[in-house]
Amino acid sequence: MDGLAYGPALTDRVAALVPAGVDAIIDAAVSGSLSYLVAIAGDPSLVVTIADTTNAEKLGVACCVGGRTAKSYSQRLSWRRPVAR
């Protein structure tokens, strides 16, 4: 699946594509939509941002910056599935 554009109705578009819900979300857009991503995930511990450092702490979202790899992000999120390469 390709990425989804942020913006209006993001939660509806994700729900239509993944009706069973998502395993985790990595946010890389400074768009102010971190609260929507928490709503989509259903739990702030399932969201990591590398961009929205301003809202991460307020929402209880992990914020990772600098030198992290896909593996370290997946470990931080405790994904149940391996990261696709």
C-alpha positions in Angstrom: 0.0 0.0 0.0 1.2 3.5 -0.8 1.2 6.1 1.9 -1.9 8.2 2.6 -2.0 12.0 2.3 -2.7 13.8 5.5 -5.7 16.1 5.6 -9.5 16.1 5.9 -11.1 12.7 6.5 -7.8 10.9 7.1 -9.3 8.7 9.8 -12.2 7.7 7.5 -9.8 6.9 4.7 -7.6 4.7 7.0 -10.7 2.9 8.4 -11.9 2.2 4.8 -8.5 0.7 3.9 -7.8 -1.1 7.2 -11.2 -1.9 8.8 -9.6 -4.2 11.4 -7.3 -1.3 12.6 -3.6 -0.6 12.4 -0.8 -2.2 14.3 1.2 1.0 14.7 1.9 4.4 13.1 5.1 6.2 12.3 4.5 9.9 11.8 6.9 11.8 9.6 4.9 14.9 8.7 4.9 18.2 10.6 1.2 18.8 9.8 -0.5 19.1 13.2 -2.4 15.8 12.7 -0.8 13.8 15.4 -4.0 13.7 17.4 -5.8 12.1 14.4 -3.1 9.5 14.2 -3.5 8.7 17.9 -7.3 8.3 17.3 -6.6 6.0 14.3 -4.2 3.8 16.4 -6.5 3.8 19.4 -3.6 4.2 21.8 -0.7 6.8 21.9 1.8 4.0 22.7 1.2 2.7 19.2 2.4 6.0 17.6 5.9 7.3 17.1 6.7 10.7 15.6 9.9 11.9 14.1 8.4 15.2 13.2 5.8 16.6 15.6 7.9 17.1 18.7 5.6 20.0 19.9 2.5 17.8 20.3 4.2 14.4 21.1 4.5 14.9 24.8 1.0 16.4 25.2 -0.5 13.4 23.5 1.7 10.7 25.1 3.3 9.8 21.8 7.0 8.7 21.7 9.2 11.1 19.8 12.3 9.7 18.2 14.9 11.9 16.5 18.3 11.3 15.1 20.0 8.1 13.8 17.2 5.6 14.4 16.6 2.6 12.1 13.4 1.0 11.1 14.2 -1.9 13.5 14.6 0.5 16.5 11.2 2.1 15.6 9.5 -1.2 15.4 11.0 -2.2 18.8 9.8 1.0 20.3 6.3 0.3 19.1 6.5 -3.4 20.0 5.1 -4.3 16.6 3.6 -7.8 16.3 4.8 -8.0 12.8 8.3 -7.5 11.3 8.9 -4.3 9.5 8.7 -4.8 5.8 11.9 -4.1 3.9 
